[in-house]
Amino acid sequence: MKDFLKYLGSILILVGVALLALYYFGNLQSNTVLASAGIIMIIGCITHIVINRKVS
């Protein structure tokens, strides 16, 4: 379980990047996808920092 928690932030960042790729290649015109991708990436960065301080 600690191994999964260690990489949770990185997984969230990759989900955000996948949403950005979906926006780019899917020709979507809504900014909702961009906003959700940005929020997920910020949460992923914060999660990565906080969890790696506590797990290590």
N, CA, C and O atoms as a Tripos MOL2 file, in Angstrom:
@<TRIPOS>MOLECULE
protein
  224   223    56     0     0
PROTEIN
NO_CHARGES

@<TRIPOS>ATOM
      1 N           0.8250   -1.1950    0.0000 N.3       1 MET1
      2 CA          0.0000    0.0000    0.0000 C.3       1 MET1
      3 C           0.8700    1.2600    0.0000 C.2       1 MET1
      4 O           0.5180    2.2740   -0.6030 O.2       1 MET1
      5 N           2.0160    1.1760    0.6890 N.am      2 LYS2
      6 CA          2.9020    2.3430    0.7100 C.3       2 LYS2
      7 C           3.4590    2.6370   -0.6750 C.2       2 LYS2
      8 O           3.6990    3.7920   -1.0240 O.2       2 LYS2
      9 N           3.6640    1.5720   -1.4700 N.am      3 ASP3
     10 CA          4.1700    1.7940   -2.8210 C.3       3 ASP3
     11 C           3.1520    2.5490   -3.6680 C.2       3 ASP3
     12 O           3.5130    3.4330   -4.4450 O.2       3 ASP3
     13 N           1.8710    2.1950   -3.5120 N.am      4 PHE4
     14 CA          0.8370    2.9030   -4.2630 C.3       4 PHE4
     15 C           0.7420    4.3520   -3.8150 C.2       4 PHE4
     16 O           0.6310    5.2510   -4.6480 O.2       4 PHE4
     17 N           0.7850    4.5900   -2.5110 N.am      5 LEU5
     18 CA          0.7100    5.9630   -2.0020 C.3       5 LEU5
     19 C           1.8870    6.8000   -2.4660 C.2       5 LEU5
     20 O           1.7580    8.0020   -2.6980 O.2       5 LEU5
     21 N           3.0370    6.1510   -2.6000 N.am      6 LYS6
     22 CA          4.2400    6.8590   -3.0200 C.3       6 LYS6
     23 C           4.0830    7.4390   -4.4270 C.2       6 LYS6
     24 O           4.6390    8.4930   -4.7360 O.2       6 LYS6
     25 N           3.3210    6.7420   -5.2770 N.am      7 TYR7
     26 CA          3.1700    7.1660   -6.6660 C.3       7 TYR7
     27 C           1.8180    7.7980   -6.9700 C.2       7 TYR7
     28 O           1.5230    8.0780   -8.1320 O.2       7 TYR7
     29 N           0.9970    8.0270   -5.9650 N.am      8 LEU8
     30 CA         -0.3330    8.5810   -6.1770 C.3       8 LEU8
     31 C          -0.2770    9.9720   -6.8110 C.2       8 LEU8
     32 O          -1.0570   10.2660   -7.7170 O.2       8 LEU8
     33 N           0.6170   10.8140   -6.3550 N.am      9 GLY9
     34 CA          0.7490   12.1570   -6.9220 C.3       9 GLY9
     35 C           1.1640   12.1240   -8.3810 C.2       9 GLY9
     36 O           0.6470   12.8850   -9.1990 O.2       9 GLY9
     37 N           2.0940   11.2440   -8.7050 N.am     10 SER10
     38 CA          2.5380   11.1220  -10.0990 C.3      10 SER10
     39 C           1.4200   10.6050  -10.9910 C.2      10 SER10
     40 O           1.2870   11.0380  -12.1360 O.2      10 SER10
     41 N           0.6180    9.6830  -10.4760 N.am     11 ILE11
     42 CA         -0.5120    9.1590  -11.2490 C.3      11 ILE11
     43 C          -1.5290   10.2610  -11.5160 C.2      11 ILE11
     44 O          -2.0720   10.3510  -12.6180 O.2      11 ILE11
     45 N          -1.7910   11.0970  -10.5200 N.am     12 LEU12
     46 CA         -2.7330   12.2000  -10.7110 C.3      12 LEU12
     47 C          -2.2160   13.2030  -11.7510 C.2      12 LEU12
     48 O          -2.9920   13.7260  -12.5500 O.2      12 LEU12
     49 N          -0.9320   13.4630  -11.7380 N.am     13 ILE13
     50 CA         -0.3480   14.3710  -12.7280 C.3      13 ILE13
     51 C          -0.4910   13.7840  -14.1310 C.2      13 ILE13
     52 O          -0.7950   14.5080  -15.0790 O.2      13 ILE13
     53 N          -0.2730   12.4790  -14.2660 N.am     14 LEU14
     54 CA         -0.4250   11.8450  -15.5730 C.3      14 LEU14
     55 C          -1.8800   11.8460  -16.0490 C.2      14 LEU14
     56 O          -2.1340   11.9410  -17.2500 O.2      14 LEU14
     57 N          -2.8290   11.7420  -15.1280 N.am     15 VAL15
     58 CA         -4.2430   11.8460  -15.5010 C.3      15 VAL15
     59 C          -4.5300   13.2520  -16.0280 C.2      15 VAL15
     60 O          -5.2570   13.4120  -17.0090 O.2      15 VAL15
     61 N          -3.9670   14.2560  -15.3860 N.am     16 GLY16
     62 CA         -4.1290   15.6300  -15.8670 C.3      16 GLY16
     63 C          -3.5330   15.8290  -17.2470 C.2      16 GLY16
     64 O          -4.1170   16.5150  -18.0870 O.2      16 GLY16
     65 N          -2.3820   15.2380  -17.4840 N.am     17 VAL17
     66 CA         -1.7460   15.3260  -18.8080 C.3      17 VAL17
     67 C          -2.5930   14.6110  -19.8540 C.2      17 VAL17
     68 O          -2.7070   15.0780  -20.9870 O.2      17 VAL17
     69 N          -3.1870   13.4830  -19.4780 N.am     18 ALA18
     70 CA         -4.0560   12.7620  -20.4160 C.3      18 ALA18
     71 C          -5.2790   13.6000  -20.7720 C.2      18 ALA18
     72 O          -5.7260   13.5860  -21.9190 O.2      18 ALA18
     73 N          -5.8210   14.3260  -19.8050 N.am     19 LEU19
     74 CA         -6.9490   15.2150  -20.1020 C.3      19 LEU19
     75 C          -6.5450   16.3400  -21.0500 C.2      19 LEU19
     76 O          -7.3140   16.7210  -21.9330 O.2      19 LEU19
     77 N          -5.3410   16.8660  -20.8660 N.am     20 LEU20
     78 CA         -4.8580   17.8990  -21.7850 C.3      20 LEU20
     79 C          -4.6810   17.3450  -23.1970 C.2      20 LEU20
     80 O          -4.9860   18.0330  -24.1710 O.2      20 LEU20
     81 N          -4.1920   16.1110  -23.3170 N.am     21 ALA21
     82 CA         -4.0460   15.4830  -24.6340 C.3      21 ALA21
     83 C          -5.4150   15.2360  -25.2570 C.2      21 ALA21
     84 O          -5.5850   15.3990  -26.4650 O.2      21 ALA21
     85 N          -6.3910   14.8430  -24.4410 N.am     22 LEU22
     86 CA         -7.7550   14.6550  -24.9380 C.3      22 LEU22
     87 C          -8.3180   15.9710  -25.4610 C.2      22 LEU22
     88 O          -8.9860   15.9980  -26.4950 O.2      22 LEU22
     89 N          -8.0520   17.0460  -24.7580 N.am     23 TYR23
     90 CA         -8.5070   18.3680  -25.1970 C.3      23 TYR23
     91 C          -7.8630   18.7560  -26.5300 C.2      23 TYR23
     92 O          -8.5310   19.2720  -27.4260 O.2      23 TYR23
     93 N          -6.5730   18.5020  -26.6460 N.am     24 TYR24
     94 CA         -5.8420   18.9140  -27.8450 C.3      24 TYR24
     95 C          -6.2360   18.0840  -29.0650 C.2      24 TYR24
     96 O          -6.5390   18.6310  -30.1250 O.2      24 TYR24
     97 N          -6.2280   16.7590  -28.9070 N.am     25 PHE25
     98 CA         -6.4850   15.8930  -30.0460 C.3      25 PHE25
     99 C          -7.9770   15.6750  -30.3050 C.2      25 PHE25
    100 O          -8.3550   15.2700  -31.4050 O.2      25 PHE25
    101 N          -8.8170   15.9350  -29.3270 N.am     26 GLY26
    102 CA        -10.2420   15.7380  -29.4980 C.3      26 GLY26
    103 C         -10.9750   16.9430  -30.0220 C.2      26 GLY26
    104 O         -12.1830   16.8820  -30.2500 O.2      26 GLY26
    105 N         -10.2710   18.0380  -30.2170 N.am     27 ASN27
    106 CA        -10.8570   19.2890  -30.7190 C.3      27 ASN27
    107 C         -12.0590   19.7170  -29.8910 C.2      27 ASN27
    108 O         -13.0980   20.0800  -30.4430 O.2      27 ASN27
    109 N         -11.9260   19.6770  -28.5910 N.am     28 LEU28
    110 CA        -12.9940   20.1230  -27.7050 C.3      28 LEU28
    111 C         -12.9270   21.6410  -27.5660 C.2      28 LEU28
    112 O         -11.8410   22.2190  -27.5520 O.2      28 LEU28
    113 N         -14.0630   22.2710  -27.4640 N.am     29 GLN29
    114 CA        -14.1150   23.7260  -27.3890 C.3      29 GLN29
    115 C         -14.4380   24.2400  -25.9960 C.2      29 GLN29
    116 O         -14.5840   25.4480  -25.8090 O.2      29 GLN29
    117 N         -14.5500   23.3660  -25.0270 N.am     30 SER30
    118 CA        -14.9360   23.7600  -23.6780 C.3      30 SER30
    119 C         -13.7040   23.9460  -22.7990 C.2      30 SER30
    120 O         -12.7400   23.1860  -22.8880 O.2      30 SER30
    121 N         -13.7540   24.9630  -21.9540 N.am     31 ASN31
    122 CA        -12.6440   25.1860  -21.0270 C.3      31 ASN31
    123 C         -12.7560   24.3380  -19.7650 C.2      31 ASN31
    124 O         -11.8610   24.3680  -18.9190 O.2      31 ASN31
    125 N         -13.8320   23.5890  -19.6300 N.am     32 THR32
    126 CA        -14.0250   22.7380  -18.4550 C.3      32 THR32
    127 C         -12.9440   21.6680  -18.3800 C.2      32 THR32
    128 O         -12.4500   21.3510  -17.2970 O.2      32 THR32
    129 N         -12.5820   21.1190  -19.5140 N.am     33 VAL33
    130 CA        -11.5380   20.0910  -19.5450 C.3      33 VAL33
    131 C         -10.2020   20.6900  -19.1230 C.2      33 VAL33
    132 O          -9.4410   20.0590  -18.3890 O.2      33 VAL33
    133 N          -9.9150   21.9010  -19.5830 N.am     34 LEU34
    134 CA         -8.6610   22.5570  -19.2080 C.3      34 LEU34
    135 C          -8.6170   22.8640  -17.7140 C.2      34 LEU34
    136 O          -7.5900   22.6670  -17.0640 O.2      34 LEU34
    137 N          -9.7250   23.3420  -17.1780 N.am     35 ALA35
    138 CA         -9.7750   23.6660  -15.7540 C.3      35 ALA35
    139 C          -9.6470   22.4170  -14.9020 C.2      35 ALA35
    140 O          -8.9230   22.4210  -13.9070 O.2      35 ALA35
    141 N         -10.3340   21.3580  -15.2730 N.am     36 SER36
    142 CA        -10.2410   20.1300  -14.4770 C.3      36 SER36
    143 C          -8.8530   19.5080  -14.5760 C.2      36 SER36
    144 O          -8.3540   18.9660  -13.5900 O.2      36 SER36
    145 N          -8.2200   19.5750  -15.7440 N.am     37 ALA37
    146 CA         -6.8590   19.0600  -15.8850 C.3      37 ALA37
    147 C          -5.8850   19.8630  -15.0170 C.2      37 ALA37
    148 O          -5.0020   19.2900  -14.3790 O.2      37 ALA37
    149 N          -6.0460   21.1680  -14.9950 N.am     38 GLY38
    150 CA         -5.1770   22.0020  -14.1570 C.3      38 GLY38
    151 C          -5.3640   21.7240  -12.6810 C.2      38 GLY38
    152 O          -4.3900   21.6490  -11.9310 O.2      38 GLY38
    153 N          -6.6050   21.5710  -12.2610 N.am     39 ILE39
    154 CA         -6.8750   21.2870  -10.8460 C.3      39 ILE39
    155 C          -6.3190   19.9300  -10.4550 C.2      39 ILE39
    156 O          -5.7220   19.7890   -9.3870 O.2      39 ILE39
    157 N          -6.5080   18.9250  -11.3100 N.am     40 ILE40
    158 CA         -5.9860   17.5820  -11.0080 C.3      40 ILE40
    159 C          -4.4660   17.6030  -10.9300 C.2      40 ILE40
    160 O          -3.8830   16.9320  -10.0780 O.2      40 ILE40
    161 N          -3.8140   18.3660  -11.8110 N.am     41 MET41
    162 CA         -2.3510   18.4290  -11.7760 C.3      41 MET41
    163 C          -1.8470   19.1420  -10.5260 C.2      41 MET41
    164 O          -0.8340   18.7350   -9.9570 O.2      41 MET41
    165 N          -2.5300   20.1920  -10.0900 N.am     42 ILE42
    166 CA         -2.1310   20.8900   -8.8670 C.3      42 ILE42
    167 C          -2.3280   19.9950   -7.6490 C.2      42 ILE42
    168 O          -1.4710   19.9410   -6.7670 O.2      42 ILE42
    169 N          -3.4630   19.2910   -7.6020 N.am     43 ILE43
    170 CA         -3.7080   18.3550   -6.5010 C.3      43 ILE43
    171 C          -2.6670   17.2420   -6.5160 C.2      43 ILE43
    172 O          -2.2210   16.8000   -5.4570 O.2      43 ILE43
    173 N          -2.2740   16.7850   -7.7020 N.am     44 GLY44
    174 CA         -1.2410   15.7590   -7.8170 C.3      44 GLY44
    175 C           0.1070   16.2250   -7.2880 C.2      44 GLY44
    176 O           0.8100   15.4670   -6.6200 O.2      44 GLY44
    177 N           0.4710   17.4780   -7.5870 N.am     45 CYS45
    178 CA          1.7460   18.0170   -7.0760 C.3      45 CYS45
    179 C           1.7300   18.1320   -5.5530 C.2      45 CYS45
    180 O           2.6950   17.7630   -4.8830 O.2      45 CYS45
    181 N           0.6340   18.6420   -5.0190 N.am     46 ILE46
    182 CA          0.5270   18.7770   -3.5590 C.3      46 ILE46
    183 C           0.5200   17.4090   -2.8990 C.2      46 ILE46
    184 O           1.1810   17.2080   -1.8800 O.2      46 ILE46
    185 N          -0.2240   16.4640   -3.4710 N.am     47 THR47
    186 CA         -0.2770   15.1050   -2.9310 C.3      47 THR47
    187 C           1.1020   14.4600   -2.9510 C.2      47 THR47
    188 O           1.4940   13.8020   -1.9880 O.2      47 THR47
    189 N           1.8290   14.6420   -4.0280 N.am     48 HIS48
    190 CA          3.1690   14.0770   -4.1330 C.3      48 HIS48
    191 C           4.0900   14.5940   -3.0290 C.2      48 HIS48
    192 O           4.8180   13.8180   -2.4100 O.2      48 HIS48
    193 N           4.0580   15.8810   -2.7900 N.am     49 ILE49
    194 CA          4.9130   16.4780   -1.7760 C.3      49 ILE49
    195 C           4.5180   16.0220   -0.3830 C.2      49 ILE49
    196 O           5.3800   15.6190    0.3990 O.2      49 ILE49
    197 N           3.2320   16.0750   -0.0550 N.am     50 VAL50
    198 CA          2.7710   15.7500    1.2920 C.3      50 VAL50
    199 C           2.9650   14.2840    1.6150 C.2      50 VAL50
    200 O           3.4550   13.9490    2.6930 O.2      50 VAL50
    201 N           2.5840   13.3950    0.6910 N.am     51 ILE51
    202 CA          2.6610   11.9600    0.9760 C.3      51 ILE51
    203 C           4.1000   11.4950    1.0520 C.2      51 ILE51
    204 O           4.4290   10.6540    1.8890 O.2      51 ILE51
    205 N           4.9680   12.0210    0.1990 N.am     52 ASN52
    206 CA          6.3700   11.5700    0.2270 C.3      52 ASN52
    207 C           7.0860   12.0620    1.4770 C.2      52 ASN52
    208 O           8.0710   11.4500    1.8910 O.2      52 ASN52
    209 N           6.6310   13.1290    2.0810 N.am     53 ARG53
    210 CA          7.2110   13.5560    3.3640 C.3      53 ARG53
    211 C           6.8010   12.6190    4.4830 C.2      53 ARG53
    212 O           7.5970   12.3310    5.3770 O.2      53 ARG53
    213 N           5.5480   12.1330    4.4430 N.am     54 LYS54
    214 CA          5.0510   11.2790    5.5150 C.3      54 LYS54
    215 C           5.4490    9.8130    5.3480 C.2      54 LYS54
    216 O           5.6680    9.1240    6.3440 O.2      54 LYS54
    217 N           5.5480    9.3220    4.1110 N.am     55 VAL55
    218 CA          5.8660    7.9200    3.8770 C.3      55 VAL55
    219 C           7.3500    7.6540    4.0920 C.2      55 VAL55
    220 O           7.7210    6.6120    4.6310 O.2      55 VAL55
    221 N           8.1940    8.5830    3.6780 N.am     56 SER56
    222 CA          9.6460    8.3690    3.7630 C.3      56 SER56
    223 C          10.1520    8.2850    5.1740 C.2      56 SER56
    224 O          11.3500    8.1080    5.3910 O.2      56 SER56
@<TRIPOS>BOND
     1     1     2 1
     2     2     3 1
     3     3     4 2
     4     3     5 am
     5     5     6 1
     6     6     7 1
     7     7     8 2
     8     7     9 am
     9     9    10 1
    10    10    11 1
    11    11    12 2
    12    11    13 am
    13    13    14 1
    14    14    15 1
    15    15    16 2
    16    15    17 am
    17    17    18 1
    18    18    19 1
    19    19    20 2
    20    19    21 am
    21    21    22 1
    22    22    23 1
    23    23    24 2
    24    23    25 am
    25    25    26 1
    26    26    27 1
    27    27    28 2
    28    27    29 am
    29    29    30 1
    30    30    31 1
    31    31    32 2
    32    31    33 am
    33    33    34 1
    34    34    35 1
    35    35    36 2
    36    35    37 am
    37    37    38 1
    38    38    39 1
    39    39    40 2
    40    39    41 am
    41    41    42 1
    42    42    43 1
    43    43    44 2
    44    43    45 am
    45    45    46 1
    46    46    47 1
    47    47    48 2
    48    47    49 am
    49    49    50 1
    50    50    51 1
    51    51    52 2
    52    51    53 am
    53    53    54 1
    54    54    55 1
    55    55    56 2
    56    55    57 am
    57    57    58 1
    58    58    59 1
    59    59    60 2
    60    59    61 am
    61    61    62 1
    62    62    63 1
    63    63    64 2
    64    63    65 am
    65    65    66 1
    66    66    67 1
    67    67    68 2
    68    67    69 am
    69    69    70 1
    70    70    71 1
    71    71    72 2
    72    71    73 am
    73    73    74 1
    74    74    75 1
    75    75    76 2
    76    75    77 am
    77    77    78 1
    78    78    79 1
    79    79    80 2
    80    79    81 am
    81    81    82 1
    82    82    83 1
    83    83    84 2
    84    83    85 am
    85    85    86 1
    86    86    87 1
    87    87    88 2
    88    87    89 am
    89    89    90 1
    90    90    91 1
    91    91    92 2
    92    91    93 am
    93    93    94 1
    94    94    95 1
    95    95    96 2
    96    95    97 am
    97    97    98 1
    98    98    99 1
    99    99   100 2
   100    99   101 am
   101   101   102 1
   102   102   103 1
   103   103   104 2
   104   103   105 am
   105   105   106 1
   106   106   107 1
   107   107   108 2
   108   107   109 am
   109   109   110 1
   110   110   111 1
   111   111   112 2
   112   111   113 am
   113   113   114 1
   114   114   115 1
   115   115   116 2
   116   115   117 am
   117   117   118 1
   118   118   119 1
   119   119   120 2
   120   119   121 am
   121   121   122 1
   122   122   123 1
   123   123   124 2
   124   123   125 am
   125   125   126 1
   126   126   127 1
   127   127   128 2
   128   127   129 am
   129   129   130 1
   130   130   131 1
   131   131   132 2
   132   131   133 am
   133   133   134 1
   134   134   135 1
   135   135   136 2
   136   135   137 am
   137   137   138 1
   138   138   139 1
   139   139   140 2
   140   139   141 am
   141   141   142 1
   142   142   143 1
   143   143   144 2
   144   143   145 am
   145   145   146 1
   146   146   147 1
   147   147   148 2
   148   147   149 am
   149   149   150 1
   150   150   151 1
   151   151   152 2
   152   151   153 am
   153   153   154 1
   154   154   155 1
   155   155   156 2
   156   155   157 am
   157   157   158 1
   158   158   159 1
   159   159   160 2
   160   159   161 am
   161   161   162 1
   162   162   163 1
   163   163   164 2
   164   163   165 am
   165   165   166 1
   166   166   167 1
   167   167   168 2
   168   167   169 am
   169   169   170 1
   170   170   171 1
   171   171   172 2
   172   171   173 am
   173   173   174 1
   174   174   175 1
   175   175   176 2
   176   175   177 am
   177   177   178 1
   178   178   179 1
   179   179   180 2
   180   179   181 am
   181   181   182 1
   182   182   183 1
   183   183   184 2
   184   183   185 am
   185   185   186 1
   186   186   187 1
   187   187   188 2
   188   187   189 am
   189   189   190 1
   190   190   191 1
   191   191   192 2
   192   191   193 am
   193   193   194 1
   194   194   195 1
   195   195   196 2
   196   195   197 am
   197   197   198 1
   198   198   199 1
   199   199   200 2
   200   199   201 am
   201   201   202 1
   202   202   203 1
   203   203   204 2
   204   203   205 am
   205   205   206 1
   206   206   207 1
   207   207   208 2
   208   207   209 am
   209   209   210 1
   210   210   211 1
   211   211   212 2
   212   211   213 am
   213   213   214 1
   214   214   215 1
   215   215   216 2
   216   215   217 am
   217   217   218 1
   218   218   219 1
   219   219   220 2
   220   219   221 am
   221   221   222 1
   222   222   223 1
   223   223   224 2
@<TRIPOS>SUBSTRUCTURE
     1 MET1         2 RESIDUE 1 A MET
     2 LYS2         6 RESIDUE 1 A LYS
     3 ASP3        10 RESIDUE 1 A ASP
     4 PHE4        14 RESIDUE 1 A PHE
     5 LEU5        18 RESIDUE 1 A LEU
     6 LYS6        22 RESIDUE 1 A LYS
     7 TYR7        26 RESIDUE 1 A TYR
     8 LEU8        30 RESIDUE 1 A LEU
     9 GLY9        34 RESIDUE 1 A GLY
    10 SER10       38 RESIDUE 1 A SER
    11 ILE11       42 RESIDUE 1 A ILE
    12 LEU12       46 RESIDUE 1 A LEU
    13 ILE13       50 RESIDUE 1 A ILE
    14 LEU14       54 RESIDUE 1 A LEU
    15 VAL15       58 RESIDUE 1 A VAL
    16 GLY16       62 RESIDUE 1 A GLY
    17 VAL17       66 RESIDUE 1 A VAL
    18 ALA18       70 RESIDUE 1 A ALA
    19 LEU19       74 RESIDUE 1 A LEU
    20 LEU20       78 RESIDUE 1 A LEU
    21 ALA21       82 RESIDUE 1 A ALA
    22 LEU22       86 RESIDUE 1 A LEU
    23 TYR23       90 RESIDUE 1 A TYR
    24 TYR24       94 RESIDUE 1 A TYR
    25 PHE25       98 RESIDUE 1 A PHE
    26 GLY26      102 RESIDUE 1 A GLY
    27 ASN27      106 RESIDUE 1 A ASN
    28 LEU28      110 RESIDUE 1 A LEU
    29 GLN29      114 RESIDUE 1 A GLN
    30 SER30      118 RESIDUE 1 A SER
    31 ASN31      122 RESIDUE 1 A ASN
    32 THR32      126 RESIDUE 1 A THR
    33 VAL33      130 RESIDUE 1 A VAL
    34 LEU34      134 RESIDUE 1 A LEU
    35 ALA35      138 RESIDUE 1 A ALA
    36 SER36      142 RESIDUE 1 A SER
    37 ALA37      146 RESIDUE 1 A ALA
    38 GLY38      150 RESIDUE 1 A GLY
    39 ILE39      154 RESIDUE 1 A ILE
    40 ILE40      158 RESIDUE 1 A ILE
    41 MET41      162 RESIDUE 1 A MET
    42 ILE42      166 RESIDUE 1 A ILE
    43 ILE43      170 RESIDUE 1 A ILE
    44 GLY44      174 RESIDUE 1 A GLY
    45 CYS45      178 RESIDUE 1 A CYS
    46 ILE46      182 RESIDUE 1 A ILE
    47 THR47      186 RESIDUE 1 A THR
    48 HIS48      190 RESIDUE 1 A HIS
    49 ILE49      194 RESIDUE 1 A ILE
    50 VAL50      198 RESIDUE 1 A VAL
    51 ILE51      202 RESIDUE 1 A ILE
    52 ASN52      206 RESIDUE 1 A ASN
    53 ARG53      210 RESIDUE 1 A ARG
    54 LYS54      214 RESIDUE 1 A LYS
    55 VAL55      218 RESIDUE 1 A VAL
    56 SER56      222 RESIDUE 1 A SER
